[in-house]
């Protein structure tokens, strides 16, 4: 049983963005995706975190794309905590942790997969490792876009047509936000039989080109600190903006709980 899908228009104030999470339960999410893959029914998956909320408040196009996704899950403990503060239990489902179980479903159902984003070396290494871990997996498209890739441009349309023609039923998008979510929304029209999952640096983790925080760090919900300490120049401003919106989200969640 799935929960209601977010409205077609973006909500950018208060708890509206938290309400975009329309699959709160992990098992319900995977069961729904498995059914769609079996039926060759396309879908789009986005993983909500604080950085995405910041970006949505600055970019209406990003918010619009997000609101039109068929599946939105909680990527980041703050989303989980804020949702629960508002009276709603939500499971944590980081994008990078969706790859292995989704690939396992695809391999079991003999659904070919595609990858778009990162570099060719990353795609090739990630594909090889996924095939080693999931015998029988078919990777039918590996597309490493050129620098400056525009998800609304002609090259993006060509890439989506290539994915459609490849027969892929599942495609991992590793472009980073907001490009991957905007491209996924477009893919729903140009490759309607394929499921698009935005996973950020997920393929880089699998290929070993980036290192995720150790498991014990993730268990104590300090992955954000580990990331900022390992790459302060790139992430300091991003996390500062995320922390800046937290008080307002806490107040809004408490108000939501009361109502």
PyMOL commands that set and color helices and strands:
alter all, ss='L'
color gray80, all
select helices_A, chain A and resi 18-20+26-38+50-58+60-67+77-85+95-97+99-109+120-133+154-166+179-190+202-207+215-219+223-230+232-258
alter helices_A, ss='H'
color red, helices_A
select strands_A, chain A and resi 43-48+71-74+113-117+139-143+170-174+195-198
alter strands_A, ss='S'
color yellow, strands_A
deselect
rebuild
show_as cartoon
